[in-house]
Each structure stands twice: as C-alpha cells, then as structure tokens.
Amino acid sequence: MTPTLLVAEAVSYRYPRQATPALEGVSLTLSRGEIVGLLGPNGSGKSTLISLLNGLRAPQAGAVRFVGDPPATVAWVPQETAFYPQLTCRENLEFFVSMLPLSSEERAARVDQVITACVLGEFLNKQARHCSGGVRRRLNIAIGLLQRPDVLLLDEPTVGVDPQTRLFLLDQVGQIARQGAAIVYATHYMEEAMAVCNQILILDHGRVVASGDLATLLKGTSESGPFANLEALFMHNTQRSLRD
C-alpha cells in the first residue's frame, strides 16, 4: 500500500467580507508517487487550497494533517517566480539552502543536485533577471527541491515557457514523483494534466465536483460518459471553459 503523506479533511475557508466560502468541505489525500492534477475555473478555490496545504492559511473548518514520523515536508513552487532577480542563479540557490538546518557539506550537495536536475549549470553566474523565462521557471523549481520535499505543490509551473522547456518540466515532474514525492499540479492546461497526472481533483465554486483516478473518471458512469478527454470531463462538471 502506498504511504499517505498528507490528508485534507473537509476543509473550508471564507475570506473576510466574502458572502460565499472560497472552499467548502474539500477533502484530498496525497500519497507517495501520486501526481494530482488540480483543475478549476478562475476563482474556483485552487489557490486557496494550495495555501491551506502549504500552511500559509489555516482551515476554518476541517483539518490538514501531515502524516509520518517525522511528518511529511511540503514545498511550494508558486506561479510567480520566488527568487531574487538581482542575484545570480547560484547565489539564489545558496541563499535559500542556507535557511535549511543542514551542514555546509550537505547544503553544497543539495545545490549541486538541483543544478543537475534542473539543468542550470551554464546559467549559474548569470543574474536571474537576465535569464530566459524557461530558465527562471527551472530555477523556481530548483529552489523548491532544495529541501527534498515529500509533498511538492506546483502552481502553474509552465506558464510562459517555450514548448521545449514545457516538455522538460513535465519530464522532471514525472521523475520527482517516481522518486517518491507526492505532487499537486495546478494547471490551466488540460493536455499537461493528461500527460503527467494519475489523479484529478476538479474544483468549482469552492467545492469538489470530480475527483479520483484519471482513467476511471474518463470512463464516466451509467448516467454520463465515457469522456473523450479531460476537457470533456471538465466541461461536463463545470459547464464552462477552464480559462473563464
């Protein structure tokens, strides 16, 4: 049985002065090796759920539990690049690894590992602000990988990159999962979710409208389906485009 790393149990959250909750009764279980595609129209609650999973917000109802001994570690790679543009790629990596409780030898080893994994070697002495969009995305992910997280939260990791970089990043996501991490992959690109995700969670108006194994969801039920692709499944459950 695949070890469970993180469990969200019927979590709800309402922002101040909002008439309706951003999330209501959402549950999710993350296990090693799983890649969960987090889909939903704009305003569906995806970003709020990620903020609950990474601890930036606390659920107002329900609970988020980190499983294991020691408990699972979580890293978040936000949609907006989260590094210092005036620093070089190496300086960014060395700064962020310095915040981890590791020996100097282990910090150096972690930096070398993510440089190799994200193919950053030729850009190490280049200021991040002068790197291409694809290199900045790779640096963003490399920073998240420094702590060797059990759970990796990726929020629109391929926005604004060229097709070659997109394929590279999708391959990296698969490798990270095969190494034992659980991944939440929030995206607006159906083809990416189809390519890398084995589990799907679709949100709409803060509620789960579909969740489970991708292949099973596409088969549909006696009342609806089968669905030709993930977009057809999405449209059936939300009645609107993912990019609305």
DOVO-535972 format. One record per residue (C-alpha): residue number from 1; residue in one letter; x, y negated, z. Coordinates in steps of 0.02 Angstrom, whole numbers, padded with zeros to 5 digits. Each point is the difference from the previous one (the first is absolute). Example, Ala and Ser with C-alpha at 12.3 -4.5 7.8 and 13.67 -1.06 7.14 Angstrom:
<atoms>
@nr->1 rest->A x->00615 y->00225 z->00390 .
@nr->2 rest->S x->00069 y->-00172 z->-00033 .
</atoms>
This chain:
<atoms>
@nr->1 rest->M x->00000 y->00000 z->00000 .
@nr->2 rest->T x->00067 y->-00171 z->-00049 .
@nr->3 rest->P x->00042 y->-00106 z->00155 .
@nr->4 rest->T x->-00112 y->-00149 z->00031 .
@nr->5 rest->L x->00093 y->-00164 z->00026 .
@nr->6 rest->L x->-00134 y->-00134 z->00021 .
@nr->7 rest->V x->-00187 y->00000 z->00031 .
@nr->8 rest->A x->-00120 y->-00145 z->-00017 .
@nr->9 rest->E x->-00164 y->00043 z->00086 .
@nr->10 rest->A x->-00155 y->-00100 z->-00049 .
@nr->11 rest->V x->00094 y->-00166 z->00005 .
@nr->12 rest->S x->-00094 y->-00163 z->-00019 .
@nr->13 rest->Y x->00057 y->-00180 z->-00011 .
@nr->14 rest->R x->-00091 y->-00166 z->-00020 .
@nr->15 rest->Y x->00091 y->-00164 z->-00030 .
@nr->16 rest->P x->-00053 y->-00153 z->00102 .
@nr->17 rest->R x->-00150 y->-00093 z->-00070 .
@nr->18 rest->Q x->-00033 y->00137 z->-00128 .
@nr->19 rest->A x->-00179 y->00063 z->-00010 .
@nr->20 rest->T x->00047 y->00176 z->-00054 .
@nr->21 rest->P x->00144 y->00111 z->00054 .
@nr->22 rest->A x->00152 y->00019 z->-00112 .
@nr->23 rest->L x->00005 y->00184 z->00050 .
@nr->24 rest->E x->-00135 y->00107 z->00077 .
@nr->25 rest->G x->00022 y->00179 z->00059 .
@nr->26 rest->V x->00149 y->00042 z->-00112 .
@nr->27 rest->S x->00093 y->00162 z->00035 .
@nr->28 rest->L x->00161 y->00063 z->-00077 .
@nr->29 rest->T x->00124 y->00138 z->00038 .
@nr->30 rest->L x->00178 y->-00005 z->-00067 .
@nr->31 rest->S x->00104 y->00158 z->-00010 .
@nr->32 rest->R x->00177 y->00034 z->-00055 .
@nr->33 rest->G x->00023 y->00005 z->-00188 .
@nr->34 rest->E x->-00167 y->-00080 z->-00041 .
@nr->35 rest->I x->-00021 y->-00152 z->-00111 .
@nr->36 rest->V x->-00167 y->-00083 z->00033 .
@nr->37 rest->G x->-00060 y->-00119 z->-00134 .
@nr->38 rest->L x->-00087 y->-00147 z->00084 .
@nr->39 rest->L x->-00121 y->-00077 z->-00125 .
@nr->40 rest->G x->-00135 y->-00130 z->00008 .
@nr->41 rest->P x->-00058 y->-00163 z->-00078 .
@nr->42 rest->N x->00072 y->-00163 z->00065 .
@nr->43 rest->G x->-00072 y->-00033 z->00172 .
@nr->44 rest->S x->-00039 y->00183 z->00032 .
@nr->45 rest->G x->00109 y->00011 z->00156 .
@nr->46 rest->K x->00161 y->00078 z->-00068 .
@nr->47 rest->S x->00116 y->-00132 z->00072 .
@nr->48 rest->T x->-00090 y->00002 z->00167 .
@nr->49 rest->L x->00018 y->00189 z->00011 .
@nr->50 rest->I x->00186 y->-00012 z->-00037 .
@nr->51 rest->S x->00020 y->-00132 z->00136 .
@nr->52 rest->L x->-00083 y->00119 z->00125 .
@nr->53 rest->L x->00110 y->00146 z->-00052 .
@nr->54 rest->N x->00160 y->-00101 z->00017 .
@nr->55 rest->G x->-00050 y->-00075 z->00167 .
@nr->56 rest->L x->-00014 y->-00181 z->-00053 .
@nr->57 rest->R x->-00182 y->00004 z->00055 .
@nr->58 rest->A x->-00089 y->00106 z->00130 .
@nr->59 rest->P x->-00166 y->00082 z->-00043 .
@nr->60 rest->Q x->-00149 y->-00075 z->00089 .
@nr->61 rest->A x->-00084 y->00170 z->00000 .
@nr->62 rest->G x->00073 y->00172 z->-00028 .
@nr->63 rest->A x->00186 y->00038 z->00016 .
@nr->64 rest->V x->00161 y->00024 z->-00096 .
@nr->65 rest->R x->00107 y->00141 z->00071 .
@nr->66 rest->F x->00181 y->00040 z->-00043 .
@nr->67 rest->V x->00029 y->00186 z->00017 .
@nr->68 rest->G x->00156 y->00096 z->00046 .
@nr->69 rest->D x->00140 y->-00001 z->00127 .
@nr->70 rest->P x->00073 y->-00126 z->-00026 .
@nr->71 rest->P x->-00149 y->-00084 z->-00083 .
@nr->72 rest->A x->00005 y->-00027 z->-00187 .
@nr->73 rest->T x->00087 y->-00158 z->-00060 .
@nr->74 rest->V x->-00084 y->-00115 z->-00126 .
@nr->75 rest->A x->00075 y->-00117 z->-00129 .
@nr->76 rest->W x->-00098 y->-00125 z->-00102 .
@nr->77 rest->V x->00053 y->-00065 z->-00170 .
@nr->78 rest->P x->-00113 y->-00151 z->-00034 .
@nr->79 rest->Q x->-00059 y->-00059 z->-00169 .
@nr->80 rest->E x->00097 y->-00162 z->00021 .
@nr->81 rest->T x->00187 y->00028 z->00006 .
@nr->82 rest->A x->00061 y->-00006 z->00180 .
@nr->83 rest->F x->00183 y->-00046 z->00000 .
@nr->84 rest->Y x->00110 y->-00154 z->00000 .
@nr->85 rest->P x->00018 y->-00064 z->-00179 .
@nr->86 rest->Q x->00159 y->-00099 z->00035 .
@nr->87 rest->L x->00091 y->00155 z->00065 .
@nr->88 rest->T x->00077 y->00130 z->-00114 .
@nr->89 rest->C x->-00078 y->00172 z->-00012 .
@nr->90 rest->R x->00134 y->00072 z->00112 .
@nr->91 rest->E x->-00018 y->-00139 z->00128 .
@nr->92 rest->N x->-00187 y->00030 z->00008 .
@nr->93 rest->L x->00025 y->00186 z->00028 .
@nr->94 rest->E x->00132 y->-00030 z->00133 .
@nr->95 rest->F x->-00109 y->-00127 z->00089 .
@nr->96 rest->F x->-00153 y->00112 z->00008 .
@nr->97 rest->V x->00097 y->00156 z->00051 .
@nr->98 rest->S x->00081 y->-00101 z->00140 .
@nr->99 rest->M x->-00169 y->-00006 z->00087 .
@nr->100 rest->L x->-00007 y->00190 z->00017 .
@nr->101 rest->P x->00070 y->00081 z->00159 .
@nr->102 rest->L x->00139 y->00092 z->-00091 .
@nr->103 rest->S x->00188 y->00013 z->00009 .
@nr->104 rest->S x->00101 y->-00103 z->-00124 .
@nr->105 rest->E x->00047 y->00161 z->-00091 .
@nr->106 rest->E x->-00182 y->00053 z->-00017 .
@nr->107 rest->R x->-00051 y->-00173 z->-00059 .
@nr->108 rest->A x->00131 y->00005 z->-00136 .
@nr->109 rest->A x->-00058 y->00174 z->-00051 .
@nr->110 rest->R x->-00182 y->-00056 z->-00010 .
@nr->111 rest->V x->00047 y->-00148 z->-00110 .
@nr->112 rest->D x->00100 y->00113 z->-00117 .
@nr->113 rest->Q x->-00144 y->00123 z->-00010 .
@nr->114 rest->V x->-00131 y->-00128 z->-00051 .
@nr->115 rest->I x->00119 y->-00082 z->-00123 .
@nr->116 rest->T x->00016 y->00168 z->-00087 .
@nr->117 rest->A x->-00184 y->00044 z->00013 .
@nr->118 rest->C x->-00058 y->-00167 z->-00072 .
@nr->119 rest->V x->00144 y->-00020 z->-00125 .
@nr->120 rest->L x->00058 y->-00168 z->00067 .
@nr->121 rest->G x->00189 y->00024 z->-00017 .
@nr->122 rest->E x->00031 y->-00126 z->-00139 .
@nr->123 rest->F x->-00105 y->-00135 z->00085 .
@nr->124 rest->L x->00073 y->00003 z->00175 .
@nr->125 rest->N x->00094 y->-00164 z->-00014 .
@nr->126 rest->K x->-00139 y->-00091 z->-00092 .
@nr->127 rest->Q x->-00117 y->-00117 z->00093 .
@nr->128 rest->A x->-00172 y->00078 z->00009 .
@nr->129 rest->R x->-00081 y->-00155 z->-00074 .
@nr->130 rest->H x->00101 y->00023 z->-00159 .
@nr->131 rest->C x->-00047 y->00183 z->-00023 .
@nr->132 rest->S x->-00134 y->00060 z->-00119 .
@nr->133 rest->G x->-00174 y->00043 z->00061 .
@nr->134 rest->G x->00039 y->00185 z->-00011 .
@nr->135 rest->V x->00158 y->-00015 z->00105 .
@nr->136 rest->R x->-00092 y->-00103 z->00130 .
@nr->137 rest->R x->-00134 y->00136 z->00011 .
@nr->138 rest->R x->00135 y->00132 z->00022 .
@nr->139 rest->L x->00084 y->-00105 z->00136 .
@nr->140 rest->N x->-00169 y->-00020 z->00086 .
@nr->141 rest->I x->-00022 y->00189 z->00007 .
@nr->142 rest->A x->00181 y->00030 z->00050 .
@nr->143 rest->I x->-00024 y->-00111 z->00153 .
@nr->144 rest->G x->-00152 y->00103 z->00049 .
@nr->145 rest->L x->00097 y->00162 z->-00018 .
@nr->146 rest->L x->00142 y->-00056 z->00115 .
@nr->147 rest->Q x->-00091 y->00067 z->00154 .
@nr->148 rest->R x->-00038 y->00168 z->-00083 .
@nr->149 rest->P x->-00185 y->-00017 z->00037 .
@nr->150 rest->D x->-00117 y->00146 z->00024 .
@nr->151 rest->V x->-00140 y->-00105 z->-00073 .
@nr->152 rest->L x->00030 y->-00123 z->-00142 .
@nr->153 rest->L x->-00133 y->-00129 z->-00042 .
@nr->154 rest->L x->00019 y->-00068 z->-00177 .
@nr->155 rest->D x->-00108 y->-00148 z->-00048 .
@nr->156 rest->E x->-00004 y->-00027 z->-00189 .
@nr->157 rest->P x->00183 y->00051 z->-00020 .
@nr->158 rest->T x->00006 y->-00016 z->-00191 .
@nr->159 rest->V x->-00081 y->-00170 z->-00026 .
@nr->160 rest->G x->00094 y->-00101 z->-00130 .
@nr->161 rest->V x->00128 y->00131 z->-00050 .
@nr->162 rest->D x->00045 y->00066 z->-00172 .
@nr->163 rest->P x->-00054 y->00175 z->-00056 .
@nr->164 rest->Q x->00172 y->00075 z->00029 .
@nr->165 rest->T x->00007 y->-00063 z->00179 .
@nr->166 rest->R x->-00178 y->00058 z->00029 .
@nr->167 rest->L x->00045 y->00177 z->-00051 .
@nr->168 rest->F x->00154 y->-00006 z->00111 .
@nr->169 rest->L x->-00100 y->-00058 z->00151 .
@nr->170 rest->L x->-00134 y->00132 z->-00026 .
@nr->171 rest->D x->00135 y->00134 z->-00007 .
@nr->172 rest->Q x->00076 y->-00069 z->00161 .
@nr->173 rest->V x->-00169 y->00007 z->00087 .
@nr->174 rest->G x->-00015 y->00184 z->-00046 .
@nr->175 rest->Q x->00175 y->00037 z->00064 .
@nr->176 rest->I x->-00033 y->-00087 z->00166 .
@nr->177 rest->A x->-00155 y->00105 z->00025 .
@nr->178 rest->R x->00092 y->00160 z->-00045 .
@nr->179 rest->Q x->00127 y->-00043 z->00134 .
@nr->180 rest->G x->-00140 y->00005 z->00129 .
@nr->181 rest->A x->-00072 y->-00174 z->00017 .
@nr->182 rest->A x->-00184 y->-00041 z->-00010 .
@nr->183 rest->I x->-00038 y->-00144 z->-00117 .
@nr->184 rest->V x->-00146 y->-00119 z->-00016 .
@nr->185 rest->Y x->00004 y->-00070 z->-00177 .
@nr->186 rest->A x->-00113 y->-00151 z->-00021 .
@nr->187 rest->T x->-00018 y->-00046 z->-00183 .
@nr->188 rest->H x->-00112 y->-00078 z->-00131 .
@nr->189 rest->Y x->00070 y->00116 z->-00133 .
@nr->190 rest->M x->-00105 y->00157 z->-00022 .
@nr->191 rest->E x->00131 y->00085 z->-00109 .
@nr->192 rest->E x->00129 y->-00018 z->00139 .
@nr->193 rest->A x->-00115 y->00077 z->00129 .
@nr->194 rest->M x->-00038 y->00143 z->-00120 .
@nr->195 rest->A x->00187 y->00027 z->-00028 .
@nr->196 rest->V x->00064 y->00005 z->00178 .
@nr->197 rest->C x->-00143 y->00021 z->00125 .
@nr->198 rest->N x->-00070 y->00166 z->00061 .
@nr->199 rest->Q x->-00126 y->-00080 z->00118 .
@nr->200 rest->I x->-00116 y->-00147 z->-00033 .
@nr->201 rest->L x->-00090 y->-00123 z->00114 .
@nr->202 rest->I x->-00119 y->-00124 z->-00084 .
@nr->203 rest->L x->-00063 y->-00147 z->00102 .
@nr->204 rest->D x->-00143 y->-00117 z->-00043 .
@nr->205 rest->H x->-00068 y->-00137 z->00114 .
@nr->206 rest->G x->00105 y->00069 z->00143 .
@nr->207 rest->R x->-00068 y->00176 z->-00008 .
@nr->208 rest->V x->00067 y->00163 z->-00070 .
@nr->209 rest->V x->-00101 y->00046 z->-00155 .
@nr->210 rest->A x->00108 y->00147 z->-00054 .
@nr->211 rest->S x->00147 y->00094 z->00075 .
@nr->212 rest->G x->00088 y->00165 z->-00017 .
@nr->213 rest->D x->00106 y->00104 z->-00116 .
@nr->214 rest->L x->00011 y->-00082 z->-00172 .
@nr->215 rest->A x->-00035 y->00159 z->-00099 .
@nr->216 rest->T x->-00153 y->00039 z->00106 .
@nr->217 rest->L x->-00068 y->-00176 z->-00014 .
@nr->218 rest->L x->00015 y->00004 z->-00189 .
@nr->219 rest->K x->-00102 y->00160 z->-00007 .
@nr->220 rest->G x->-00145 y->-00097 z->00075 .
@nr->221 rest->T x->-00156 y->00078 z->00075 .
@nr->222 rest->S x->-00159 y->00077 z->-00064 .
@nr->223 rest->E x->-00076 y->-00174 z->00001 .
@nr->224 rest->S x->00142 y->-00093 z->-00089 .
@nr->225 rest->G x->00154 y->00041 z->-00101 .
@nr->226 rest->P x->00112 y->00074 z->-00053 .
@nr->227 rest->F x->00098 y->-00160 z->-00030 .
@nr->228 rest->A x->00116 y->-00019 z->-00148 .
@nr->229 rest->N x->00126 y->-00101 z->00100 .
@nr->230 rest->L x->00024 y->-00100 z->00158 .
@nr->231 rest->E x->-00072 y->-00158 z->-00077 .
@nr->232 rest->A x->-00165 y->00091 z->-00034 .
@nr->233 rest->L x->-00003 y->00061 z->00180 .
@nr->234 rest->F x->00038 y->-00174 z->00063 .
@nr->235 rest->M x->-00137 y->-00081 z->-00106 .
@nr->236 rest->H x->-00127 y->00128 z->00057 .
@nr->237 rest->N x->00035 y->-00038 z->00183 .
@nr->238 rest->T x->00019 y->-00190 z->-00009 .
@nr->239 rest->Q x->-00097 y->-00048 z->-00155 .
@nr->240 rest->R x->00131 y->-00129 z->-00046 .
@nr->241 rest->S x->00174 y->-00018 z->-00071 .
@nr->242 rest->L x->00151 y->00025 z->00113 .
@nr->243 rest->R x->00064 y->-00171 z->-00056 .
@nr->244 rest->D x->-00159 y->-00096 z->00046 .
</atoms>
